[in-house]
């Protein structure tokens, strides 16, 4: 007799979890529930033996997201008071700064970026500078402007030859076809160069960048990735921050959802009869 529970939990669930890890809103526990398994067995657990163990678990949850968006450009905000720019940290820095403080002595300047979400002020200005405070509309407009710049970069369509000795770059599409090469990839320097034109900023790059901006502001998703006991100390603070950045989050999510790269055409998954 086939052990259905063992087959689903040991053979099917690990594969499905790995394939669906990049899909927003999924988790090992949610996938286990969809397979008819006990979702409690797949909940991330925290060891309560020491504060250091809890902190390391919190940091590891955030590091998974940081690894996914490695290489993305940071969200750069411009201070309305001093006109200086600084990299806006993800809202998850509220967790990492608290975890780091619990396992080591606080170091001056280390939590300056995390304090941005607590006070919504430029970290370079004095705390009592009212003009350095970011309003919800100001944050949304600055994020939208940067998102528009990345969208414009994509539509410029810069292509570059992958031959190190050529490096020919162009914005024009070359419709010439040679051999088994795809249309639009033949280097204009052919036959002196046998390289292929490669798009420098692809659809996947744009979608990942827009998704990173969503991750920077998504306080709700950050909390949901934590165990119930681990999220309790942060819930009140995250709710307050979430109300402030809600306008910017809704705007960037609307822009990201217009990107066709994030949608799956069901007709492409199977052959119609």
DAVENWO-V886543 format. One record per residue. D_LAST is the distance of its C-alpha to the last C-alpha in Angstrom with 1 decimal. Layout:
D_LAST  D_LAST
This chain:
35.6  33.3  34.9  32.0  34.2  35.2  31.7  30.4  33.5  34.2  30.8  28.1  30.3  31.9  28.7  27.1  30.4  30.7  27.2  27.8  31.5  31.0  29.2  31.7  32.5  31.5  34.0  34.3  35.6  32.8  30.2  32.2  32.3  28.5  28.4  31.0  33.9  37.3  37.1  40.9  40.8  38.8  41.0  43.0  46.5  49.8  52.8  55.9  58.5  59.6  58.9  58.0  55.0  53.7  54.1  52.3  49.3  49.2  49.5  46.7  44.3  45.1  45.1  41.4  40.6  43.1  41.5  38.1  39.6  42.0  42.5  41.8  44.6  46.7  47.2  50.6  52.6  55.7  58.7  60.0  63.5  64.1  61.2  60.3  56.8  55.5  52.3  51.0  50.2  47.2  48.1  47.7  51.0  52.7  51.6  52.4  55.8  56.7  55.6  57.6  60.6  60.5  60.7  63.2  65.8  64.6  65.2  66.3  63.6  60.8  59.4  60.0  56.3  55.5  58.3  56.5  54.1  57.1  59.1  56.7  59.4  59.7  60.8  63.3  65.2  67.7  66.5  68.6  67.2  65.5  64.2  62.0  59.9  56.3  55.1  51.5  50.9  52.5  50.2  47.1  48.3  49.1  45.7  43.9  46.0  45.1  41.3  41.6  43.3  40.5  38.0  40.3  40.5  36.7  36.6  39.5  37.1  39.7  38.7  40.9  41.0  40.6  43.4  46.5  48.8  47.1  45.7  45.0  43.8  42.3  40.6  39.3  35.9  36.4  33.6  35.0  32.8  34.4  32.8  29.8  30.9  28.7  29.7  32.5  33.7  36.3  39.8  42.0  44.7  42.9  44.3  47.0  44.4  41.2  40.1  37.0  37.0  35.9  35.5  38.3  36.9  33.1  30.7  31.0  34.8  34.9  32.7  34.8  37.9  37.0  35.9  39.3  41.1  39.2  40.4  43.9  44.2  42.0  44.7  42.6  40.1  43.1  44.6  41.5  41.4  44.8  45.9  47.4  50.9  50.5  49.4  52.3  54.8  52.5  51.0  53.8  54.0  50.2  50.1  52.9  51.3  47.9  49.4  51.0  47.9  45.4  45.5  44.8  42.0  40.1  40.5  39.2  36.3  35.4  35.6  33.6  30.7  30.5  29.5  25.8  26.2  26.4  23.1  19.7  16.6  14.0  11.2  12.9  12.8  9.3  6.5  3.8  0.0
